[in-house]
Amino acid sequence: MRVIDHHIVGHQGTAGGRVSDVYDPNTGQVQAQVRLGSQAELDRAIAAAQAAQPAWAATNPQRRARVMFAFKALVEANMDELAHLLSSEHGKVIADSKGDIQRGLEVIEFCCGIPHILKGEYTQGAGPGIDVYSMRQPLGIGAGITPFNFPAMIPLWMSGVAIATGNAFILKPSERDPSVPVRLAELFREAGLPEGILQVVQGDKEMVDAILDHPAISAVSFVGSSDIAHYVYNRGVAAGKRVQAMGGAKNHGIVMPDADLDQVVADLSGAAFGSAGERCMALPVVVPVGEKTAVALREKLLPAIEALRVGVSTDAEAHYGPVVNAAHKQRVENWIQTGIDEGAELVVDGRGFKLQGHEEGFFIGPSLFDHVTPDMQSYKEEIFGPVLQIVRAPDFETALRLPSEHQYGNGVAIFTRNGHAAREFAARVNVGMVGINVPIPVPVAYHTFGGWKRSAFGDTNQHGMEGVKFWTKVKTITQRWPDGTVDLPRGSEDGGPSRIQDAFVIPTMG
Ligand code: NAD
């Protein structure tokens, strides 16, 4: 059995110890085992990071940027291999896997500009002969804990910015698809990143807790489900760390009566069912405004859902592949049952779907619910599968309240031709990322990514300038260079006593 190991300086791969199965979701078979590390592996990684980080921080930023340029070229050259590896463990189709890698690479492109980004602020003449300037310095050692659903993009969100700003970074990827993160770390080494600056420790809760408690780690970035995000946030902050912890989502798409319904249906098909719904920016709830809109939308949605092709992740014609593992498949199917039990109308039932020749694969057909109401548990919670729920709203204000009052606040979209309605919606909705006729409003790398409410704990977003702020601390210097030479007369002739008095008050500079 193939073993997926840590990527730690000097680690030789010891036999024994805890492991976890890694599946091929297309076949349902175990294809490898990943090591589950402990405090001992983390300590080794920390020692290597501590040895390497000071020199990396002292490396001038354009040299650090050159590593980013070289890494980008290497990832592009290895795109096919990486996409196949990613899809073989995750189950998303190849085109989607390439998107996963590409969106991560865009953060690396942002990091190629790190010399410019790290320029501090400067005020000349803040007081008589006084200048004030600031610099952003790395924190030291940072760690990232990532979910299964974007095994390239999310590790690159974090590691790119953390490394470019001069930190050493330790990544703990999801144990469900751990190979791509290791491959990315190898490519970073090939690109010239010194050893010890990016290491990968494999593991589960035991490793996460070791990271959260380790005094040498200054900051932790987490992405995953909300309960774990909340736990990671609390434990990390209690240990004195800087923590950002992104959680789950339940994104709504509001369809106004004047929306282009053909476009909405095309957008919804991809946004609700793409990647088998395993995206934190998926659109699993659609809110048609007014009965006429609801009826027309449902009518157009049905043939679009029937036309969806579910296939193995290497099938270039497939719209989406299997979900990540059997437990998750069961969980999604349980939610479908809950929806029925709560009284929602199951219009299309994706349970029991079998792909010929891949009967053991973790496939789920697309499902559609209508007449879902806000009091239902299946509406309140994240399903994270290929299930679309229609929640009918009589008017704009009701539609606006649904995502605003939901426990999650990651993304939301409105479909309309009315600029005023869109503008009102964007200003008033209580959600972190908004799309206007854009179903999946994932911001580009030089903006930042982050939800509100239970979709994110902490106060700093991922990547863009927010990422730079998260991975650096500001130092502000107030400087005065006295004129003259050392043999200037001293004492009362040059106002000595008043200078001493001045030294005891906070100077006003104006
Ligand atoms: P998860 O919470 O199960 O796992 C995330 C990470 O936490 C993994 O590395 C895992 O090993 C670790 N972990 C799991 N259980 C733990 C525990 N009890 N204690 C400590 N650590 C633990 O999430 P997942 O299933 O891998 O990913 C899907 C979830 O991530 C969804 O809820 C999705 O919405 C969310 N997500 C959010 C964003 C965002 O930016 N808001 C992005 C992607 C995914």
Residues whose N, C-alpha, C, O or C-beta is under 5 A from the ligand:
A	BS01	NAD	I145 T146 P147 F148 N149 K172 P173 S174 E175 G203 D204 K205 V208 V223 G224 S225 S226 I228 M246 G247 G248 A249 C280 S455
